[in-house]
Amino acid sequence: MKREVVITADGSSTIHLPDWDEQYHSKHGAIQEAYHVFIKHGLHHFSHSELVSGSHKDISILEIGFGTGLNAFISLLEAEKLNITINYFGVEGYPVLMDEINQLNYPTELNVENKAPLFKKLHKASWEEKHIISENFSIEKQNRFFSEIKEKDMYNIIYFDAFGARVQPELWTESIFLKMYNALKAGGVLVTYSAKGSVRRAMEAVDFTVERLQGPPGKREMLRATKRL
C-alpha cells in the first residue's frame, strides 16, 4: 500500500495512506495529538496515581501500532523529565521503512535536535529483542498482529493507536479489547484518540471503566479505559 510523508497542522509530519485516506496521526497535529492523548491522559495520569510510588518509578507501556515511533520518542523524553523508568513494548504488523523515518521531523519540531540520534536508535533497534535506548528507557519492538497478543497482567499503560474503525473495524471489537484488558495489570489504563460509541461499548462489555475526556485538536472527545482493581 502506498505511503507518503505529509505535514500536519502543527508543523509535525505523519504518514498518509492515500488508498484509505487515513493518516498515522491526526492531520490537525501529530505532536499535539500524541501529547494530549497518550502523554497527558495516559503516562502523566498513571504516573501520578496511587499505584505508582517510591522515589523512582517503573512503568510498563504497550503501544498498539508502533508506526512512526512518535509516541515512543515522546515517552522517552518524558521518562527523563519525570525521573521514571519506562519499559516500552511496540507492536506493529507492518513496520515503517527507514527511508520514511528519515523524512520525519519530530526531533526538530519538538526542539530536541540533540536527541535525534535516540529517535533513530529506536527505529534501528532489531525487532523481538529488548534494547536499552537511554538510562530511563528500554524498548522491545514486536512484529505481530494485535490479535496475537496473549500477555496477562503485564502492562501499566496501553497506548491504543490503531488505524481508525472506519478503515479497520476489526481492531476495535470486544475480542481485541478483552486482550487489552487481560494484558493490563489491575488499575492499568488504556488511552485512545477514538470516542466512538461502539468503541466505548466494546470496552465496557469486557469490564473496563470508561471515561470520556476532552479530545485533542480536531476531536471533541477521546476515551480512557481503566482495568478494575
N, C-alpha and C positions, 0 to 999 in steps of 0.2 A: 504494500500500500504506500502511495506517495506521501512523503512528509516534507514540510518546508518550515524553516525558521522564520517567525514573524515577530513584530514588536507590538506589545500590548500598551494599554492606555497610560500606564505609569512609567513607560520607557523601558521596562524589562522585557526580555524575549521569552517566547514559548515556541512550541512546535504545533503547527496546524496540519490537520488531515483533510485535504480538500474533498476526498470521496465521501467523508462523513459530515463535513462541515463542523468539525469538532477540534478543540484545542486541548493540549495537555494541561493548561492553566487558563484562568479567566482572561478573556480579551480585555476586561476592564482593569487589569493589572495583575500580573503573575506574582510579583513580590508582595503586593498588598494583600492578595488572597491568602498566600502562604502564611504571612504573619497573623492575619486575623483569624483564620480558621484553625490552623494546625498549631501555631505557637501560642497565641493568646488564649484560645479556648481549649487547647489540648495540653501542651507542655507546661505553660505557666500555671494553668488551672490545677493540674495534677501535682506539680512540684511544690505548690503551696498548701496541699491538702494534709489532713491529719495522718494519712497513710505514709507520708514521707517524713522522716525525722533524722536527727543527727546533724553533725556539722558538715558532713559531706554525703551527698545523696546519689544513689544509684538508680537509674531509671531505664527500663527496657521498652523500646519502641518498635512496633511493627508498621511498616508502610505498605499499604496495598496500592501498588502502582508506583514503583520507584522512578520510572520515567526519566526526566531531565536531571534528577538529583537535587532540585531546588530545595525541597523540604528537608532533605538530609543535610544539605550545606548550611541552611539557616539554623537547624538544630545543633550542628557542630559549633557554630558561632555562639549560640545561646548557652551551650554547655559550659563554655569558658566564662561567659559573663555571670552565670548563676552559680558557678563553682559546684557543678554536678557532673557525674559520670553517666554518659548515655551509651547504652549498648543497642545499636541500631540494626534492624533487620529489614531489608528492602526486597520485596517480592515483585518480579517483573517477568511477564511471559514473552515480551518482545523488546529486548534491550535496545536502547538508543545507540546509534553509531558514534564513534569518536569524532568523525567529520562533522556531525551535527552538534555534538557537545562543544567543539571548538568555536562554534558560531554563537554560543550563548553568552550573554553579557552580565551574568549575575554578580561576579566579584566587583565589576565596575559600578553597576547600579546600586549595589549595597555599600559602596565606598570602602571596600576591603580588598583592594587590588593586591595587597601584600599577602592575602590569604588565597589568592588564585591557585597556587600550587596544591593547596589542600583540596580545592574543588576538583582539579584534575586527578589528584590521588584517589578520590572517591570513585571516579569512573575507571581508572586504570587498574584498580584492585581486582584481582581474579574473583570469579564467582564461586559460590559454595564454600568459601573459606572465610574465617574471621581475620580482619585486618585492624591493627591499631593505627588510626589516622592522626590522632593527636593525644595529648595527655588525658583529655576528658572525653574522647570519643572513639568508639570502635564500630566497625560495620561488617555485616555479613550479607552479601547480595545473593539472592536465590532466584535462579531462572526456572520458574514454575508458574503454573496457573493458580488462581485464587482458590479454585475448587479443590486443590490438592492440599490445602492447609489442614493439618491434623493435630497441631500442638494443643496442649491442655495447660491452663493456668500458668502461662509463660510470660505474658507481656503486661506492662502497666498502661500503655497507651497504644491505640491503633489510629494511624492516620489513614482514613479510608478515602483514597484519592483516585478511584477508578474512573474510567470514562463514564459519561452520564447515562442514565437509564434510557434516554431517547435512542441511543445507538447500541448499548449493551445491557438490555433489561435483565439478562440472566445473572448479572453481577450484583443486583440489588434485591435479591429474593430472601425469603425466610431461611432457606438452606445455607446460603452464604453467611447471613448474619448469625446463624447458630454456630457456624465455625468460628466466627469472630468472638462470639460470647464465650465459647469454650476456651479459646486461645488466651483470653484476658484473665489476669488474676482478679480475685474479688476486690471490688472497689475501683477497678480499672475503667478507663474511659475510651470511647471511640468517637472521633470527631470527623465530620464530613461537610463539604460545601452544600450538599443536597438538602432540600427541605420538602421534598415531595411527600404528599400524604401517604402514598403507597409504601414509600421507604420507611417512614415513621411507624406505620402499622406493622411492617415486617419486623422491625426492631422490637417493638413491644410484644409481638407474638412469641419471641424467643426469650422473653423476660427481662429485656433491657428497660431501665428507667430512662425516658427520653425527654430532653429539653429542646424547645425551640429558642434559638438565640438570634440576635441581630446578625444579619449576613454581611459579607464583605462588600466592597463597592460593586454595584450592579446586581446585587441579590438582596432581597428583603429579609430572608431568614436562612439559617443553617441549622444543623442538628448536632447535639451531643448526647451520646448514649452511655449510661453507666451500668456496669455489672453489679448486681446486688452483693452486699457483704454477707 
